[in-house]
């Protein structure tokens, strides 16, 4: 993922609300969200090159999602896939706290990342660029290709929009959350971050929903997990198209761990 908004135990009836965009090169093959044949409890997409995923949830309420930390000057081609940091948590049994502490001890093996890992009891964040591990209190969080709650324009705008929705929990609906993710507006140049790419690319990467000839928002995902255990997971798959080519919807009740 490259943009994730999280409402964690923020306001009833929801324990967890996720709105996230996955940005990737169009040519990189991937599979849309489904329950995995090899691990039927896990729901998420799949990277068909390295085998990991960018976001997923399990039938017991384990959740994880990752963003890359934008720092092209430090990228290593021999580093292990960051997608396995998500899939290993989803298929494992460690508590979120145990998992992120173990990851932190060997985080330098990977290219830059920021990771959410949680279950029905707790949520944690860790980054190998100075941001973790950290247990998260109930609240609203935003993450793009930097550290948690770094005030990039699209992070700040999305968090404000999400907070406005929660003013009336009845308005926290799929269409409103997808509306936040579909925003293609760009800030003025003076508000753009400086992350080591060209100004042209900073402009391309600045909107919540990214469009370019070779790279962009491949999919948008919304997860609504209620306190009573009911989960709705909806994924819109765009790939290189301006409109969704697939919409994947799953609804299920969480099981006890």
C-alpha positions in Angstrom: 0.0 0.0 0.0 1.0 3.6 -0.4 -1.8 5.3 1.5 -3.6 3.9 4.6 -6.1 5.5 6.9 -6.9 3.6 10.1 -9.7 4.3 12.6 -8.8 2.0 15.5 -11.4 1.6 18.2 -12.3 5.2 17.5 -16.0 5.3 17.7 -18.8 2.7 18.0 -20.0 0.6 16.3 -16.7 0.1 14.6 -13.6 -1.5 16.2 -11.6 -1.0 13.0 -12.1 1.0 9.8 -9.5 0.9 7.0 -9.3 2.9 3.8 -6.2 2.2 1.7 -4.8 2.6 -1.8 -2.2 0.3 -3.2 0.1 2.1 -5.6 2.4 0.0 -7.8 3.9 -0.3 -11.3 1.2 -1.5 -13.6 3.4 -4.3 -15.1 3.9 -6.0 -11.7 1.6 -9.0 -11.7 -0.8 -9.5 -8.8 -4.0 -11.3 -7.8 -7.1 -9.5 -6.4 -8.4 -10.2 -2.9 -9.6 -13.6 -2.0 -9.4 -16.1 0.8 -6.1 -17.9 0.2 -6.3 -21.6 -0.8 -3.2 -22.4 1.2 -4.4 -20.4 4.3 -8.2 -20.3 4.1 -8.5 -17.9 7.1 -6.5 -15.1 5.3 -8.2 -12.6 3.0 -6.1 -10.4 0.8 -4.6 -9.8 -2.5 -1.3 -11.3 -3.5 1.9 -10.2 -5.2 2.5 -12.9 -7.9 6.3 -12.2 -8.1 7.3 -12.5 -4.4 4.2 -14.1 -3.0 3.5 -11.7 -0.2 0.7 -9.1 0.1 0.2 -5.5 0.9 -2.9 -5.7 3.1 -5.0 -8.5 4.6 -7.3 -9.6 7.4 -8.1 -13.0 8.8 -11.3 -14.7 10.0 -10.0 -14.2 13.6 -9.4 -10.5 13.2 -5.6 -10.4 12.6 -4.9 -7.4 10.3 -1.7 -6.1 8.7 -0.8 -3.6 6.0 2.4 -2.0 4.8 3.7 1.0 2.9 7.1 1.5 1.3 9.2 4.3 2.7 10.1 6.5 -0.3 13.9 6.8 -0.3 15.2 5.8 -3.7 18.8 6.5 -2.9 18.9 3.6 -0.3 17.0 1.0 -2.3 18.7 -2.5 -2.4 17.7 -4.9 -5.1 18.8 -7.9 -3.0 16.6 -7.1 0.0 13.8 -9.6 0.9 10.2 -8.7 -0.1 8.4 -6.4 2.3 5.1 -8.1 1.4 6.1 -11.1 3.5 6.1 -8.9 6.6 2.3 -8.7 6.1 1.7 -12.3 5.0 3.9 -13.8 7.8 1.9 -11.9 10.5 -1.4 -13.0 9.0 -0.5 -16.6 8.8 1.4 -16.7 12.2 0.3 -16.8 15.8 2.5 -14.2 17.5 0.7 -11.3 19.2 1.0 -8.0 17.3 3.5 -6.7 20.0 5.7 -9.8 19.8 5.7 -9.7 16.0 6.7 -6.0 15.6 9.4 -6.4 18.2 10.8 -9.4 16.4 10.6 -7.5 13.1 12.4 -4.4 14.6 15.3 -6.6 15.6 16.0 -7.4 11.9 14.3 -4.6 10.1 17.5 -3.4 8.4 17.4 -6.4 6.2 14.5 -4.8 4.3 14.1 -1.7 2.1 12.3 1.1 3.8 8.8 0.2 5.2 6.1 1.2 7.7 3.9 -1.6 9.0 0.6 -1.9 10.8 -0.1 -5.2 12.6 -3.0 -5.8 14.9 -5.8 -8.1 16.2 -9.0 -7.6 18.1 -7.0 -6.7 21.3 -4.2 -4.4 20.1 -2.7 -2.5 17.2 1.0 -1.8 16.6 3.1 0.2 14.2 6.8 -0.3 13.2 9.1 1.2 10.7 12.8 0.7 9.8 13.2 4.4 9.3 12.9 5.6 12.8 9.2 4.9 13.6 8.7 2.0 15.9 7.8 -0.3 17.4 4.8 1.5 18.9 1.5 0.4 20.4 -1.4 2.5 19.1 -4.1 4.0 21.3 -7.6 4.3 19.9 -7.7 7.0 17.3 -7.3 8.1 13.7 -4.1 7.5 11.8 -2.7 8.2 8.4 0.3 6.7 6.6 1.8 7.2 3.2 5.4 6.6 2.0 7.0 8.1 5.2 6.4 7.7 8.9 3.1 7.4 10.7 1.1 10.7 10.6 3.8 12.5 8.6 1.8 15.6 7.6 1.9 15.2 3.8 -1.0 17.0 2.2 -2.9 13.9 1.1 -2.5 12.3 4.6 -3.7 15.4 6.4 -6.6 15.9 3.9 -7.7 12.2 4.2 -7.5 12.2 8.0 -9.7 15.3 8.2 -12.2 13.8 5.8 -12.3 10.6 7.9 -12.7 12.5 11.1 -15.6 14.4 9.6 -17.3 11.1 8.6 -17.1 9.9 12.2 -18.9 13.0 13.5 -22.0 10.9 12.6 -21.1 7.1 12.5 -24.1 6.6 10.1 -22.1 8.3 7.4 -19.1 5.9 7.8 -20.1 4.0 4.6 -18.2 2.3 1.8 -19.0 5.0 -0.7 -17.8 7.8 1.5 -14.6 6.0 2.3 -13.9 5.2 -1.4 -14.6 8.9 -2.1 -11.7 9.8 0.2 -9.4 7.4 -1.7 -10.5 8.6 -5.1 -9.3 12.1 -4.6 -7.1 13.1 -7.5 -6.4 16.7 -6.5 -2.8 17.9 -6.1 -1.4 20.4 -3.6 0.7 23.4 -4.8 4.4 22.7 -5.4 5.4 24.5 -2.2 3.6 21.9 -0.1 5.1 18.9 -1.8 7.4 16.6 0.2 11.0 16.2 -1.0 11.7 12.5 -1.0 14.6 12.1 -3.5 12.5 11.8 -6.7 12.2 14.6 -9.3 9.7 17.4 -9.0 7.7 15.9 -11.8 7.3 12.6 -9.8 6.6 14.4 -6.6 3.6 16.0 -8.4 2.5 12.7 -9.8 2.7 11.0 -6.4 1.0 13.8 -4.4 -2.7 13.0 -4.9 -4.4 10.2 -2.9 -5.3 8.5 -6.1 -2.2 8.3 -8.4 -2.4 8.2 -12.2 0.6 8.0 -14.6 1.5 6.1 -17.8 3.5 3.4 -15.9 2.6 3.6 -12.2 -0.5 4.4 -10.2 -3.2 3.4 -7.8 -3.8 -0.3 -8.7 -6.6 -0.9 -6.1 -8.5 0.7 -3.3 -9.7 -1.3 -0.3 -12.2 -0.5 2.5 -12.6 -2.7 5.6 -15.3 -2.1 8.2 -15.0 -4.3 11.3 -17.7 -3.9 13.9 -17.6 -4.5 17.6 -20.1 -7.4 17.1 -17.6 -9.2 14.9 -19.2 -8.4 11.5 -16.6 -7.6 8.8 -17.1 -6.0 5.4 -14.1 -6.1 3.0 -14.5 -4.4 -0.4 -11.7 -4.0 -3.0 -11.9 -2.0 -6.2 -9.3 -3.1 -8.7 -8.2 -0.5 -11.2 -4.8 -1.6 -12.5 -4.1 1.0 -15.2 -7.7 1.9 -15.8 -9.4 5.1 -14.6 -12.5 3.2 -13.4 -12.7 0.0 -11.4 -12.4 -3.2 -13.6 -13.3 -5.5 -10.7 -15.1 -5.0 -7.4 -14.5 -7.8 -4.8 -16.8 -7.9 -1.8 -16.6 -10.2 1.2 -18.7 -10.2 4.4 -18.1 -12.6 7.3 -18.3 -12.9 11.0 -15.0 -13.1 13.0 -14.2 -16.4 14.7 -12.6 -16.7 18.1 -8.8 -17.1 17.8 
